[in-house]
Each structure stands twice: as C-alpha cells, then as structure tokens.
C-alpha cells in the first residue's frame, strides 16, 4: 500500500500542488467523512497509518503524507515510537497541522533503540513529550491509551499514575480527546463503557476476530485446529515452511523465479527454472521424509529440552 500510494503521488504530482490545494480542487476530490466515536470530530473515512515510514526516505514519505492530505485524508495514526517516523510525520503535517486529526499513543516508547510498550512513567512522559516535539505541535487531537489487550491490564490502568497523566493531559488541553487502541473485544467493551474513552482504535483482522477473545493476540488461527487434530505444532510449522519455500520456486507463479530474472535479465525463464529444479526436488524430498519420519522435525528441539 505504501508503494502504491507513493507511486500515485508521483503520477498526480503535476495535477495537484501537494502543499496547497485550491478549494475547487479539494471540492472535486472531496473525501467522505463520518463522526468519530463520541469526539464529535468529522474524520475522513480513509485514515493514514504511519507504520513503516522509517523504511523510506524523508522526502518520499513526506510527499506521501501531503498527497494523502491533498486527497482529503485528515486523520493520521502515530503509534510508532521511533524518531525517524515521528520526524517524517512532523514534516508532513507542518504546512497544515490544524487540518489534521492526530492519534498520538501514550505508552508507546523508545528504549535501547527499540519499541517498548509500557505504563512506567519514567518512559511514558518523556516519550509523549518527544512525540509533541518531533511532530512540531503543542497538542494531540486524540491521546491514545496505547495497546490494552487484556481485561486485567485495563483494570490495572484504572488506578495508576499512567491514567492520572492521561487525565492531566486532557485537562490542560495537551490532548483534546481520549482514545484507546486494542485487539481484545472484552477490553474494548470495558473501555467503551468507561465514560471517559471517546473513541476506540480496534483491529479488524480475521486472524484475531474469527477466534474467541484471547489474551494472546499472537495465536495463529490454525493453531487450535492443528493441536486438536493431534499434529505436533513444530512439525506442522516445519512442513508448512518447506511448502511455502517450494511454492516460491515453482512455475508458473513462483515469485523467486521472477526475482532471479529481475536480477539477471539476460537469463531466460526456462534457464532459471532448470536451475532451481534440484533445489525444488530436494525440498520435496524433505517434505516426504518428514511425513514418513515426523520425529526428524522435533529431534533438535527435544535435544535442547
């Protein structure tokens, strides 16, 4: 999606002035809006998620943000704690900060060069102040209680320095509204019933939503089925991985075949396919071995135990 939007921004660069769009042009490309929760804010039906911005250049990423604004997108989520992503967003929204609704996450911090989710105030407060500084703003429209994925965690937050800080930010106007992000339906319901949470950022993802509410959002959708059928999960993962690797080099749509041709355009596809045949045969043989001798997949983990 990022590359698609980035490429589109270049395609339309001559048609739309990214920094300042005329009222007539804005009306022509007007985005539909809807009321956001209990906030009363009218936000675009399509929002901007800023994840992975740090993987791209500042210039490209800033242009994408401004292109999104030119297309009528006015809500942006910044859960990321890494400095580069925040700097990019700050530059992207600078020409028209007041026209953006920013979701800033409280509790998403940066520790030892890595993302760190916490309610510890020694990290929470500096991280939020860093967010304001890098986004070049003195307020956040939607202060998000970051990533609450269990009822137990929700209850702990209710009587904590962390929530006191959130309420203080709301009282002094540093955040205009209070929101929450979650993947857990039970925690989200409690937030909705709290009386002070005004909007919820909730994952809509079949991998989570086709299963009952779980405290473990990393649980794969197939895992319960595999266990119930009596398969060893480690064996299943090894066999699945080998099948996926085999698929990547299997004609006619093996992705790695096209990658190789892109690297070596002078090579014909038939030559590349012939070159990967031994590797494909080896992987197919490995899969057969694991089917007849499944203990091979679990031998090393058992040794480690």
C-alpha positions in Angstrom: 0.0 0.0 0.0 2.8 2.4 0.8 4.5 2.0 -2.5 1.2 2.2 -4.3 0.3 5.5 -2.7 3.9 6.7 -3.2 3.8 5.9 -6.8 0.4 7.6 -7.2 1.7 10.7 -5.6 4.3 11.0 -8.4 1.7 10.2 -11.1 -0.5 13.1 -9.9 2.2 15.5 -8.9 1.5 17.8 -11.9 -2.2 17.8 -11.3 -2.2 18.6 -7.6 0.0 21.0 -5.7 0.9 18.8 -2.7 1.5 21.6 -0.2 -1.6 23.8 -1.0 -4.7 22.5 -2.8 -7.2 25.0 -4.2 -10.7 24.9 -2.7 -12.2 24.0 -6.1 -9.8 21.1 -6.5 -10.4 20.0 -2.9 -14.2 20.0 -3.5 -13.7 17.9 -6.7 -11.8 15.2 -4.8 -13.8 15.6 -1.6 -13.4 12.7 0.8 -16.5 11.4 2.7 -16.4 12.0 6.4 -18.0 10.5 9.5 -18.3 11.4 13.1 -15.6 9.7 15.2 -17.0 8.0 18.2 -18.0 10.4 20.9 -15.5 13.1 19.9 -17.7 15.0 17.5 -14.8 15.2 15.1 -15.6 14.7 11.4 -12.8 12.5 10.1 -12.2 11.0 6.6 -13.5 7.5 6.0 -9.9 6.6 5.0 -7.2 7.3 7.5 -3.4 7.3 7.3 -1.5 4.7 9.2 2.1 5.7 9.5 3.8 2.4 10.1 6.9 1.6 8.1 7.5 5.2 7.2 11.0 4.9 8.6 11.9 2.4 5.8 11.7 5.1 3.2 13.4 8.4 2.6 12.3 11.5 4.4 11.4 13.1 1.0 9.3 10.3 -0.3 7.5 9.7 3.0 6.7 13.4 3.5 5.3 13.6 0.0 3.1 10.6 0.6 1.6 12.3 3.7 1.0 15.5 1.8 -0.5 13.6 -1.1 -2.9 11.9 1.4 -3.9 15.3 2.7 -4.5 16.6 -0.8 -6.9 13.6 -1.4 -8.9 14.6 1.7 -7.5 12.3 4.3 -7.4 14.2 7.6 -6.8 11.6 10.3 -3.3 10.1 11.0 -2.3 7.5 13.5 1.2 7.6 15.1 1.7 4.7 17.4 5.3 4.4 16.3 7.9 5.5 18.8 11.0 5.5 16.5 12.4 9.0 16.0 12.5 8.9 12.2 8.8 8.1 11.7 7.9 10.9 14.1 10.2 13.3 12.3 8.7 12.4 9.0 5.1 12.9 10.2 6.1 16.3 11.7 7.4 17.5 8.4 4.5 16.0 6.5 1.8 17.8 8.5 3.7 21.0 9.1 2.1 23.1 6.3 -1.4 22.3 7.5 -1.2 20.9 11.1 -4.6 22.4 12.0 -6.3 20.4 9.3 -5.1 17.0 10.6 -6.5 15.0 13.5 -3.5 13.2 15.0 -3.8 10.0 17.1 -0.8 10.0 19.4 -0.2 6.9 21.5 0.7 7.3 25.2 2.8 4.4 26.4 4.5 3.7 23.1 8.1 4.4 23.9 11.6 4.0 22.5 14.1 2.1 24.7 17.6 1.0 23.7 16.8 1.6 20.0 13.6 -0.5 20.1 9.8 0.0 20.5 8.8 -0.6 24.1 5.2 -0.7 25.3 4.9 0.4 29.0 2.9 2.2 31.6 6.0 3.2 33.6 6.0 7.0 33.9 9.8 7.3 33.6 9.4 6.2 30.0 5.8 7.3 29.2 6.2 11.0 29.9 9.5 11.6 28.0 8.2 9.6 25.1 5.0 11.7 24.8 7.0 14.9 25.1 9.2 13.6 22.3 6.1 13.0 20.2 5.0 16.6 20.6 8.4 17.9 19.8 9.0 15.7 16.7 5.5 16.3 15.3 6.2 20.1 15.8 2.9 20.6 17.7 1.8 21.6 21.1 -1.3 19.4 21.2 -2.6 16.0 20.1 -6.1 15.6 18.9 -6.6 12.0 20.1 -4.5 10.9 23.0 -4.5 7.1 22.8 -4.2 4.8 25.7 -1.8 2.5 23.9 -2.4 -1.1 23.2 -4.6 -2.6 26.0 -5.1 -6.2 25.2 -6.5 -7.8 28.3 -9.2 -7.1 30.9 -6.6 -7.4 33.6 -4.4 -4.7 32.1 -7.4 -2.5 31.7 -8.3 -2.8 35.4 -4.7 -2.1 36.4 -4.7 1.1 34.4 -7.8 2.5 36.2 -5.8 3.2 39.4 -2.4 4.2 38.1 -0.1 7.1 37.6 -0.4 6.4 33.9 -4.1 7.2 33.8 -3.6 10.2 36.1 -1.1 11.5 33.5 -3.6 10.9 30.6 -6.3 12.8 32.5 -3.9 15.6 33.3 -3.0 15.9 29.6 -6.7 16.1 28.8 -7.4 18.7 31.5 -4.7 21.1 30.3 -5.6 20.7 26.6 -2.5 18.9 25.5 -4.7 16.1 24.3 -8.2 17.1 23.1 -9.9 13.7 23.3 -9.1 10.3 24.9 -9.0 7.1 22.8 -7.7 3.6 23.2 -6.1 1.0 20.9 -6.9 -2.7 21.5 -7.2 -6.0 19.7 -9.3 -7.6 22.5 -13.1 -7.3 22.3 -13.6 -7.7 26.1 -11.1 -4.9 26.9 -12.6 -2.7 24.2 -16.1 -3.1 25.7 -14.9 -2.1 29.1 -13.2 1.0 27.5 -16.5 1.9 25.7 -18.4 1.6 29.0 -15.8 3.7 31.0 -17.4 7.0 30.3 -14.1 8.8 29.5 -12.9 6.9 26.4 -14.3 8.7 23.4 -13.1 6.5 20.5 -11.5 3.1 20.0 -8.9 2.0 17.5 -9.7 -1.6 17.1 -8.1 -4.2 14.8 -10.5 -5.8 12.2 -8.5 -8.9 11.3 -9.8 -12.4 10.6 -6.8 -13.9 12.2 -8.0 -12.4 15.5 -11.7 -12.0 15.1 -12.7 -15.5 14.0 -11.5 -16.8 17.4 -12.9 -16.0 20.8 -11.4 -13.1 22.7 -7.9 -14.1 23.7 -5.2 -12.6 25.8 -2.7 -13.9 23.3 -3.1 -11.9 20.0 -0.1 -13.7 18.5 -2.1 -17.0 18.5 -2.4 -18.2 14.9 -5.8 -19.0 13.5 -4.8 -22.6 12.6 -3.1 -23.4 15.9 -6.1 -24.8 17.8 -7.1 -26.9 14.8 -3.6 -28.4 14.4 -3.4 -29.3 18.1 -6.9 -30.8 18.2 -6.1 -33.0 15.2 -3.1 -34.3 17.1 -0.3 -32.8 15.0 2.9 -31.6 16.6 2.9 -27.8 16.1 6.7 -27.7 15.5 6.4 -30.5 12.9 3.5 -28.7 11.2 5.4 -25.4 11.1 8.5 -27.0 9.5 6.4 -28.8 6.9 4.4 -25.6 6.2 7.6 -23.6 5.8 9.1 -26.1 3.4 5.9 -26.0 1.3 6.0 -22.2 1.2 9.6 -22.2 0.1 8.9 -24.8 -2.6 6.0 -22.6 -3.8 8.3 -19.6 -4.2 10.4 -21.5 -6.8 7.6 -23.5 -8.5 6.4 -22.3 -12.0 4.3 -20.6 -13.3 4.0 -18.1 -10.5 7.0 -18.8 -8.2 7.9 -15.3 -7.0 11.6 -16.0 -6.6 11.8 -17.0 -10.3 10.8 -13.5 -11.3 13.2 -12.0 -8.7 16.0 -14.0 -10.2 15.1 -12.9 -13.7 14.9 -9.3 -12.5 18.5 -9.6 -11.1 19.7 -11.3 -14.3 17.5 -10.0 -17.2 19.7 -11.7 -19.8 18.7 -15.1 -18.4 15.6 -16.8 -19.9 12.9 -18.0 -17.6 13.4 -21.6 -18.9 17.1 -21.4 -17.8 16.1 -20.2 -14.3 13.5 -22.9 -13.9 16.1 -25.6 -14.9 18.5 -24.1 -12.3 16.1 -24.3 -9.4 14.9 -27.9 -10.2 17.5 -29.5 -7.9 16.5 -27.3 -5.0 12.8 -28.0 -5.6 13.4 -31.7 -5.7 15.5 -31.5 -2.5 12.7 -29.7 -0.7 10.0 -32.1 -2.0 12.2 -35.0 -0.7 12.5 -33.3 2.7 8.7 -33.0 2.9 8.3 -36.7 2.1 10.9 -37.6 4.8 9.1 -35.5 7.4 5.8 -37.1 6.5 7.2 -40.7 6.9 9.6 -39.8 9.8 7.9 -36.8 11.6 10.3 -37.2 14.5 13.0 -35.6 12.4 11.3 -32.2 12.8 11.2 -32.4 16.5 14.6 -34.1 17.2 16.6 -30.9 17.7 14.0 -29.2 20.0 13.8 -32.4 22.0 17.6 -32.4 22.4 17.6 -28.8 23.5 15.0 -29.6 26.2 
